[in-house]
Amino acid sequence: MNKVWLVTGANSGFGRAITEAAVAAGDVVVGAARRVAALDDLVAAHPDQVEALALDVTDTAGIDTAVADVLARHGRIDVLVNNAGRSHVGAFEETGDAELRELFEVHVFGPAALVRAVLPSMRARRSGAIVQMSSMGGQMSFAGFSAYSGTKFALEGMTEALASEVNPLGIRTLIVEPGAFRTSLMGKATLSPELPDYEATVGGTRAMAASVDGRQPGDPAKAAALILAALEADTTPLRLPLGEDGVDAVLGHLDQVRDDVTRWEKRTRATGFDA
């Protein structure tokens, strides 16, 4: 049976690539975006397979209504892809509460509301999949990305627990951790006001964000194909880092964590009450 997908941020980048891959597989995609006009060509080319849905993922009331509407028309949602997002560059101190809260609304609270909305029907059918589009910055971070990575760390931590809760019910979970892929993420990054003391650390990140757009090595179409393959595998991995840089960054970070733990292991183990 062909699947029914709900993909947020379907108008560009990974969202569009995943939509196109699902359509090529014969599935139906409800593509959600704030600006649905960017989906007009896909809807026109595949009127029986692609629907555009106007949705702001920070509107939790709108999320419940949208999911209920999709379920009423299609009877099920087989795959939810939480892809909508944006980037932000700024030192920890430079990033204000408003900027931080806005990022959490898009990357954490919106996806959480969508997961809660689709789970009752998935649990009833003992079937479904939830794809969380994170980043290599969901496992490691560097100067200038504290806010962005903070949201992705939160999303990944919640999804680890989610996986233990819903995988036994027949629902798959997949956290995707791309490196630099040719999407508009960096080109549309917001920037915090600059403090001179952070030029030596965050300055390079600002320069990278300004110059890398359109030159990233990762191909979103290949990433989308691999995401579909991971969902169809006998065992879907919890995490799927993507790209040479993404894999290297995640593995390098894990090595660093292990080194930190083992270097202090004898003393950290000896912090219990004496017998």
Secondary structure, DSSP 8 states (H G I E B T S, - for coil): ---EEEEETTTSHHHHHHHHHHHHTT-EEEEEES-GGGGHHHHHH-TTTEEEEE--TT-HHHHHHHHHHHHHHHS---EEEE-----EEB-TTT--HHHHHHHHIIIIIHHHHHHHHHHHHHHHHT-EEEEEE--GGGT---TTBHHHHHHHHHHHHHHHHHHHHHGGGTEEEEEEEE-SBSSSTTTT-EE----GGGHHHHHHHHHHHHH-TT--SB-HHHHHHHHHHHHHSSS--SEEEESHHHHHHHHHHHHHHHHHHHHTHHHHHT-S---
